Amino acid sequence: MTERQAEADDKLVIAGKTYTSRLLVGTGKYKDLEETGRAVAASGAEIVTVAIRRSNIGQNKNEPNLLDVISPARYTILPNTAGCYDADSAIRTCQLARELLDGQALVKLEVLGDPKTLYPDTPATLLAAGKLIADGFAVMVYTNDDPIMAKRFEEMGCIAVMPLAAPIGSGLGIRNPYNIRTIVENAKVPILVDAGVGTASDATIAMELGCDGVLMNTAIAEAKNPVLMASAMKKAVESGREAWLAGRMPRRAYASASSPIDGRFF
Amino acid sequence: MQIILNGETRSFEQIVTIQDLLNKLQLTGRLAVEVNQEIVPRSLFHTHEIRTGDTVEIVHAIGGG
């Protein structure tokens, strides 16, 4: 499918691949792999993030692997650099991930600044992004909601920019909708809200601001019924996208009656 | 021979290549290996020899956001 065709069909294009779903989900914090699989399936997501960590040596050898449940044959696996507080560890993580995934070089880059807020360390993220892009990676970059930084990441070659709605796992929703809107307006690459979504309406708002997609993990995994929330999020992203494409009515300071005045019998 | 494997000092006998090590540990599935902070491609698992004092990291994908 050409990019123009994809646009006409309102598909999401990331690193040259076309997707129908604009909801991306993480795989962390679930009760077990079985719940992970069911929630991811219910979400309709086609791009799923994973973390890269040491294998368990000498522990349960028959333990199923995440990628047995979330198969690279069915999903686009998006490795993240979660837990990295410097550029070097993030770069190493991406290189290992690329090896693990048979040369697939699509990564979600996050370089964190402190463990309490998990806010991105912008200078370190810039450094890592530059080196990764030079090494042939397609970088989707987690960042704050600074419109200038978002543009800088795009200009240096990140294939998508992912501003946070609120801190990772906070569930606070979109704290600064005006910045997100500005980022969307300035962008020529996909903008996906990543981090801080708490419930369905947060995801809808992100899409109504014109975002190309939303990535979430905790909002689904920590819901009382994750599979049901995954389903809600699927609809939330779809409805927000339709509302955006439909073009909302203007806000007014005063009322505008919906029924005619003429023909009143009283 | 003694190596540092995933952060722990471990001793192994009769291990020559990375594949030997993986077989010994019964590790299968998708994983990636670093020796002394350099990635060893899967195609070289059967030939890359591990030496005493090497720092080896074996990683895989797990749930994350």
Interface residues (C-beta under 8 A of the other chain):
Chain A: G26 T27 G28 K29 Y30 L33 T36 T49 V50 A51 I52 R53 R54 S55 I57 G58 K61 N65 L66 L67 D68 P72 I77 P79 N80 A82 R92 Q95 L96 A97 E99 L100 L101 I168 G169 M216 N217 T218 A221
Chain B: L5 N6 G7 E8 L25 Q26 L27 G29 R30 L31 A32 E34 Q37 I39 P41 R42 E57 I58 V59 H60 A61 I62 G63 G64 G65
